[in-house]
Amino acid sequence: MKRRLEIYKGLGGFGTLGLEIVLSVLLGLFGGSWLDERYGTTPYLMWGGLAFGVAVSVRAVQRALSIMKREAAREEREAGNPEPLYETDADREARVAEERKQREHGGEA
């Protein structure tokens, strides 16, 4: 039960990332447009607001990735380094070479 709550807590934190991206871009865009109308600088502040919103969005994604990496490292420390779920080509070659070496050594004895 505790593990399930941890999963939902993690999903809730990262589930808001899309909303954060959309809101930051829209607030920057509409905030810049509002300032343009107020000061008569059309379209410069709108573009500046849009760029600011995109920059805030990029920073939010970077922050989420940093948190994910930190969480993955913590989980790996707690659980140890588990065996891979699949065998790569390099792993297969090493295993075959080791089996061949064992057969050759075993055949000599």
C-alpha positions in Angstrom: 0.0 0.0 0.0 2.8 2.4 0.9 4.5 1.7 -2.5 1.3 2.5 -4.3 1.1 5.8 -2.5 4.6 6.7 -3.5 3.9 5.9 -7.1 0.8 8.2 -7.1 2.7 10.9 -5.4 5.4 10.8 -8.1 2.8 10.8 -10.8 1.1 13.8 -9.3 4.3 15.8 -9.2 5.2 15.1 -12.8 1.6 15.1 -14.1 1.5 18.9 -13.5 4.5 19.5 -15.7 2.4 19.8 -18.9 0.1 22.3 -17.2 3.1 24.3 -16.0 4.5 24.4 -19.5 1.2 25.6 -21.0 0.5 28.2 -18.4 4.0 29.7 -18.4 3.9 30.1 -22.2 0.4 31.6 -22.2 1.0 33.9 -19.3 4.2 35.2 -20.9 2.4 35.7 -24.2 -0.7 37.4 -22.8 1.3 39.4 -20.2 3.5 40.7 -23.0 0.5 41.6 -25.1 -1.1 43.4 -22.3 2.1 45.4 -21.7 2.3 46.1 -25.4 -1.2 47.6 -25.4 -0.5 49.6 -22.2 2.8 51.1 -23.4 2.3 51.0 -27.2 5.3 48.9 -28.0 3.5 46.3 -30.2 4.8 43.5 -30.8 8.1 43.7 -28.9 7.0 42.9 -25.4 4.7 40.2 -26.6 7.7 38.4 -28.2 9.7 39.1 -25.0 6.9 37.6 -22.9 6.7 34.6 -25.1 10.4 34.0 -24.9 10.3 34.4 -21.1 7.4 31.8 -21.0 9.4 29.4 -23.1 12.5 29.8 -20.9 10.5 29.2 -17.8 9.0 26.0 -19.5 12.5 24.8 -20.4 13.6 25.4 -16.8 10.6 23.4 -15.5 11.5 20.4 -17.7 15.1 20.6 -16.5 14.0 20.7 -12.9 11.7 17.7 -13.5 14.5 15.7 -15.1 16.9 16.5 -12.3 14.3 15.3 -9.8 13.8 12.1 -11.8 17.5 11.4 -12.0 17.9 12.0 -8.3 15.0 9.6 -7.5 16.3 6.9 -9.8 19.7 7.1 -8.2 18.2 6.8 -4.8 16.1 3.8 -5.8 19.1 2.2 -7.3 21.1 2.7 -4.1 18.3 1.2 -2.0 17.6 -1.8 -4.3 21.2 -2.4 -5.5 22.1 -2.7 -9.1 19.6 -5.3 -10.5 20.4 -7.6 -13.4 19.5 -6.3 -16.8 16.2 -7.5 -18.2 17.7 -8.3 -21.6 21.1 -9.4 -22.9 23.0 -6.9 -25.0 25.3 -8.0 -27.9 28.4 -7.3 -25.8 27.0 -9.3 -22.8 26.2 -12.2 -25.1 29.7 -12.2 -26.7 31.2 -12.1 -23.2 29.0 -15.0 -22.0 29.7 -17.1 -25.1 33.5 -16.5 -24.7 33.3 -17.5 -21.0 31.4 -20.7 -21.9 33.8 -21.5 -24.6 36.7 -21.0 -22.2 35.1 -23.2 -19.6 34.4 -26.0 -22.2 38.0 -25.9 -23.4 39.4 -25.9 -19.9 37.0 -28.6 -18.8 37.9 -30.7 -21.9 41.6 -30.7 -21.0 41.1 -32.1 -17.5 
